[in-house]
Amino acid sequence: MKQLIVVLLPLLLMACANSEFSPSVNRGSYSPYQGDVNVLSQFPSTNTYIKLGTVTVTGGITHNQESLIHQLKLKAAAHGANAVVINHKLSGDFSFSKGYRSTISGIAILIE
């Protein structure tokens, strides 16, 4: 039984996605956004947006780019953002202690 736990535990950990939000210094408090969050490759050309913070999502081998972006959008919306500007595209690495991990991050913004 112990051997089974030792084998299955790393697999379960690799299957979990982890998301983090680091707020901007001058950010106020915003209600969660209820609509669909737009994913952008660059900031809007006008300065009619507020940078709310950085969102980072890390997933395991079972997470593709689509599922990580979905988690990125959910985390951004929870902090009031209606858009995310991708600043670190999907990248992956492997370690024996954590297995395969994919990471994507972006700046959560509120377009006014």
Secondary structure, 3 states (H helix, E strand, C coil): CHHHHHHHHHHHHHHCCEEEEEECCCCCCCCCCCCCCEEECCCCCCCCEEEEEEEEEEECCCCCHHHHHHHHHHHHHHCCCCEEEEEEEEEEEEECCCEEEEEEEEEEEEEC
